[in-house]
Structures are given as structure tokens and as C-alpha cells.
């Protein structure tokens, strides 16, 4: 499976057979131009949407021919098993920013968890519902999501083999969030391959790697 970071919380997951999943597509120029990542033009089969905010739900600007998954529970889409787990966008049961859906997507025997705009530490029931997590896509910038220290705690709770930070400050995101370095200083050893896409294989999982990708857009 290939994992490509477009920017913000948007990744494209591509299976060995060519099935493509896009997570949380942002709207380029949203929030008065604060989201400066370029428009998403990827052609995909499935789009997951964690919540209904403009930097996570821009499905209307994508090329046609995909199915949208946005709810909790079990989904069988394009031959993939996808599980949505109920979480919240804040630490007060959604009273401030609403609900959030964390998704586990199984591709080529690898279980990828995308946490969307998770705004609180995971409870034991949520950890259980997510199940085995091989690859974790986790927000680390704080303010709108969990803070870097909370993100480290989430990584420890889920125990993935590979961690990809997302939703952090870059030159293309004018949100009051922290840069990825704040998370990395707590997470420890990490890799910067200098590319926007890497390949993850089930047979190579084990240990724990933190990988910081370059945004493609």
C-alpha cells in the first residue's frame, strides 16, 4: 500500500490492485484563505469524511466516480472494510465543535487509522473499537485537535507500527496550530524521507516508526 500526504488531514491510500482512498479532503482557500494547500484533483474510489467542516469535507470539488463514507459502524466499500468509530472534535463531548469519526481502513492486510479532528484522549472503549492499528494518521497541532502531548498518549494507547503526523502548522496553513516539531520533540526518533509518498507493506510492520511526509499540494 502507498500512502501519499496531500496536506492538512488529506491522504491518498493506494492498494496494490489500484483501489484509492482519500481521507478528509480540504477546500483550498477555505476559512478566508487560511487553507493554502492547492486544490485536490486526485481521482479516487472512496472518500472518508470525519466531520462536516470545510477543511475536511470538500467532496464537491473532486473528480466524479467515488463513494463517500462518513458514518460510524461497519462499511464495505469498493472491496474494502472500513470501520467508523464515534469520537468528538473537542474535550466536551462535542459541545464546542461537534462530533468526529475516526476511521480504520484495511488495505492489503494493513489496518490504517485516520483520526480526523480528534479533540480528546481516547477512552478504553474507543481504543477497543478501533482494534489493531498498524498505521496511524494522527492530528498533532493542537488548538482545534489534541495537543502534541495528547497525541503522544494516543500513539501509546494504539501502539501502531507506523505513525504519520498531520493537521499541524505549515507555510500552507494559517491556523493557530503548532508545528510538527512540537510533537516530534516528545515522540522521539523520527524520519523525514523528503517525499510526499511512501510504501507500507504488511510483512515489514513491527517496532514503531514516526514518518513526517512533505505535503504534495
FIVEX-59974 format. One record per residue (C-alpha): x, y, z; residue number from 1. Coordinates in steps of 0.05 Angstrom, whole numbers. Layout:
BEGIN
+--------+--------+--------+-----+
:      u :      v :      w : pos :
+--------+--------+--------+-----+
:      X :      Y :      Z : NUM :
...
+--------+--------+--------+-----+
END
This chain:
BEGIN
+--------+--------+--------+-----+
:      u :      v :      w : pos :
+--------+--------+--------+-----+
:      0 :      0 :      0 :   1 :
:     24 :     70 :    -17 :   2 :
:      9 :    129 :     29 :   3 :
:     12 :    200 :      0 :   4 :
:      2 :    263 :     41 :   5 :
:    -33 :    318 :      2 :   6 :
:    -35 :    366 :     61 :   7 :
:    -72 :    380 :    126 :   8 :
:   -111 :    316 :    141 :   9 :
:   -116 :    293 :     69 :  10 :
:    -80 :    229 :     48 :  11 :
:    -88 :    182 :    -11 :  12 :
:    -82 :    108 :      5 :  13 :
:    -70 :     64 :    -56 :  14 :
:    -76 :    -11 :    -54 :  15 :
:    -33 :    -60 :    -93 :  16 :
:    -92 :    -70 :   -140 :  17 :
:   -101 :      5 :   -152 :  18 :
:   -161 :     20 :   -107 :  19 :
:   -152 :     90 :    -79 :  20 :
:   -180 :    121 :    -15 :  21 :
:   -178 :    196 :      0 :  22 :
:   -184 :    220 :     72 :  23 :
:   -215 :    286 :     94 :  24 :
:   -209 :    329 :     31 :  25 :
:   -199 :    402 :     48 :  26 :
:   -226 :    460 :      9 :  27 :
:   -168 :    500 :    -19 :  28 :
:   -175 :    573 :      3 :  29 :
:   -224 :    557 :     59 :  30 :
:   -230 :    599 :    122 :  31 :
:   -215 :    664 :     87 :  32 :
:   -154 :    636 :     52 :  33 :
:   -123 :    605 :    114 :  34 :
:   -121 :    537 :     80 :  35 :
:    -69 :    550 :     26 :  36 :
:    -57 :    478 :      3 :  37 :
:    -72 :    470 :    -71 :  38 :
:   -138 :    441 :    -98 :  39 :
:   -145 :    366 :    -95 :  40 :
:   -155 :    335 :   -164 :  41 :
:   -139 :    263 :   -147 :  42 :
:   -184 :    210 :   -179 :  43 :
:   -204 :    161 :   -124 :  44 :
:   -254 :    106 :   -108 :  45 :
:   -272 :    122 :    -36 :  46 :
:   -272 :    186 :      5 :  47 :
:   -276 :    185 :     81 :  48 :
:   -302 :    248 :    117 :  49 :
:   -291 :    252 :    192 :  50 :
:   -335 :    313 :    203 :  51 :
:   -371 :    369 :    167 :  52 :
:   -321 :    425 :    167 :  53 :
:   -294 :    459 :    104 :  54 :
:   -222 :    436 :    115 :  55 :
:   -244 :    363 :    118 :  56 :
:   -307 :    353 :     75 :  57 :
:   -295 :    382 :      6 :  58 :
:   -323 :    326 :    -36 :  59 :
:   -358 :    371 :    -87 :  60 :
:   -293 :    393 :   -119 :  61 :
:   -266 :    323 :   -133 :  62 :
:   -269 :    285 :   -199 :  63 :
:   -331 :    241 :   -202 :  64 :
:   -334 :    166 :   -191 :  65 :
:   -324 :    157 :   -116 :  66 :
:   -365 :    135 :    -56 :  67 :
:   -367 :    175 :      8 :  68 :
:   -361 :    143 :     77 :  69 :
:   -378 :    189 :    135 :  70 :
:   -414 :    150 :    188 :  71 :
:   -398 :    105 :    247 :  72 :
:   -403 :     29 :    241 :  73 :
:   -381 :    -22 :    190 :  74 :
:   -376 :     -4 :    116 :  75 :
:   -359 :    -49 :     57 :  76 :
:   -340 :     -2 :      1 :  77 :
:   -301 :    -16 :    -63 :  78 :
:   -280 :    -83 :    -34 :  79 :
:   -250 :    -51 :     28 :  80 :
:   -271 :    -59 :    101 :  81 :
:   -278 :      9 :    134 :  82 :
:   -299 :     20 :    207 :  83 :
:   -322 :     87 :    234 :  84 :
:   -315 :     99 :    309 :  85 :
:   -351 :    155 :    345 :  86 :
:   -306 :    208 :    376 :  87 :
:   -311 :    283 :    386 :  88 :
:   -279 :    346 :    358 :  89 :
:   -267 :    374 :    428 :  90 :
:   -258 :    352 :    500 :  91 :
:   -330 :    366 :    520 :  92 :
:   -369 :    311 :    484 :  93 :
:   -376 :    353 :    421 :  94 :
:   -409 :    413 :    455 :  95 :
:   -357 :    461 :    425 :  96 :
:   -342 :    434 :    356 :  97 :
:   -387 :    373 :    346 :  98 :
:   -375 :    300 :    331 :  99 :
:   -316 :    268 :    295 : 100 :
:   -310 :    199 :    264 : 101 :
:   -244 :    161 :    268 : 102 :
:   -237 :    111 :    212 : 103 :
:   -199 :     45 :    207 : 104 :
:   -188 :     25 :    134 : 105 :
:   -160 :    -43 :    118 : 106 :
:   -117 :    -45 :     55 : 107 :
:    -71 :   -102 :     33 : 108 :
:    -73 :   -132 :    103 : 109 :
:    -53 :    -65 :    135 : 110 :
:   -101 :    -30 :    183 : 111 :
:    -96 :     46 :    176 : 112 :
:   -130 :     90 :    228 : 113 :
:   -145 :    162 :    208 : 114 :
:   -167 :    202 :    269 : 115 :
:   -195 :    263 :    235 : 116 :
:   -201 :    322 :    282 : 117 :
:   -197 :    283 :    346 : 118 :
:   -203 :    332 :    403 : 119 :
:   -195 :    289 :    465 : 120 :
:   -156 :    229 :    493 : 121 :
:   -184 :    162 :    471 : 122 :
:   -225 :    123 :    521 : 123 :
:   -216 :     49 :    532 : 124 :
:   -279 :     34 :    492 : 125 :
:   -255 :     74 :    433 : 126 :
:   -187 :     41 :    434 : 127 :
:   -223 :    -27 :    434 : 128 :
:   -269 :     -6 :    377 : 129 :
:   -211 :     16 :    334 : 130 :
:   -177 :    -51 :    346 : 131 :
:   -109 :    -66 :    317 : 132 :
:    -77 :     -5 :    286 : 133 :
:    -16 :    -16 :    241 : 134 :
:    -12 :     54 :    212 : 135 :
:    -36 :    116 :    249 : 136 :
:    -53 :    183 :    217 : 137 :
:    -58 :    229 :    278 : 138 :
:    -70 :    304 :    287 : 139 :
:    -15 :    336 :    328 : 140 :
:    -23 :    412 :    321 : 141 :
:    -70 :    425 :    380 : 142 :
:   -120 :    483 :    388 : 143 :
:   -173 :    450 :    344 : 144 :
:   -150 :    379 :    359 : 145 :
:   -109 :    342 :    411 : 146 :
:    -45 :    376 :    434 : 147 :
:     23 :    344 :    419 : 148 :
:     28 :    312 :    487 : 149 :
:    -41 :    282 :    480 : 150 :
:    -23 :    257 :    410 : 151 :
:     37 :    220 :    440 : 152 :
:    -11 :    188 :    491 : 153 :
:    -57 :    167 :    434 : 154 :
:      1 :    135 :    398 : 155 :
:     19 :     96 :    461 : 156 :
:    -53 :     74 :    471 : 157 :
:    -60 :     47 :    400 : 158 :
:     11 :     20 :    390 : 159 :
:     17 :     28 :    315 : 160 :
:     79 :      6 :    276 : 161 :
:     79 :     70 :    234 : 162 :
:     57 :    140 :    254 : 163 :
:     44 :    197 :    205 : 164 :
:     31 :    265 :    239 : 165 :
:    -20 :    311 :    206 : 166 :
:    -60 :    374 :    219 : 167 :
:     -1 :    417 :    240 : 168 :
:     26 :    486 :    223 : 169 :
:     60 :    493 :    155 : 170 :
:     72 :    551 :    107 : 171 :
:      7 :    530 :     73 : 172 :
:    -37 :    531 :    135 : 173 :
:    -51 :    596 :    171 : 174 :
:    -86 :    565 :    231 : 175 :
:    -65 :    577 :    304 : 176 :
:    -37 :    507 :    310 : 177 :
:     32 :    482 :    329 : 178 :
:     86 :    459 :    281 : 179 :
:    103 :    385 :    277 : 180 :
:    168 :    396 :    315 : 181 :
:    129 :    404 :    380 : 182 :
:    102 :    333 :    372 : 183 :
:    169 :    305 :    348 : 184 :
:    205 :    333 :    409 : 185 :
:    161 :    289 :    452 : 186 :
:    154 :    229 :    405 : 187 :
:    229 :    219 :    398 : 188 :
:    262 :    185 :    339 : 189 :
:    231 :    201 :    271 : 190 :
:    244 :    200 :    197 : 191 :
:    238 :    254 :    143 : 192 :
:    244 :    218 :     76 : 193 :
:    237 :    284 :     38 : 194 :
:    179 :    258 :     -4 : 195 :
:    103 :    261 :     -2 : 196 :
:     92 :    186 :    -12 : 197 :
:    119 :    122 :     19 : 198 :
:    101 :     48 :     14 : 199 :
:     80 :      7 :     74 : 200 :
:     77 :    -69 :     70 : 201 :
:     45 :   -116 :    120 : 202 :
:    107 :   -160 :    121 : 203 :
:    151 :   -102 :    142 : 204 :
:    110 :    -79 :    202 : 205 :
:    139 :    -83 :    271 : 206 :
:    171 :    -36 :    321 : 207 :
:    149 :     36 :    314 : 208 :
:    168 :     89 :    263 : 209 :
:    146 :    162 :    261 : 210 :
:    149 :    189 :    190 : 211 :
:    139 :    262 :    170 : 212 :
:    120 :    269 :     97 : 213 :
:    124 :    331 :     54 : 214 :
:     57 :    356 :     31 : 215 :
:     43 :    344 :    -42 : 216 :
:     -1 :    406 :    -52 : 217 :
+--------+--------+--------+-----+
END
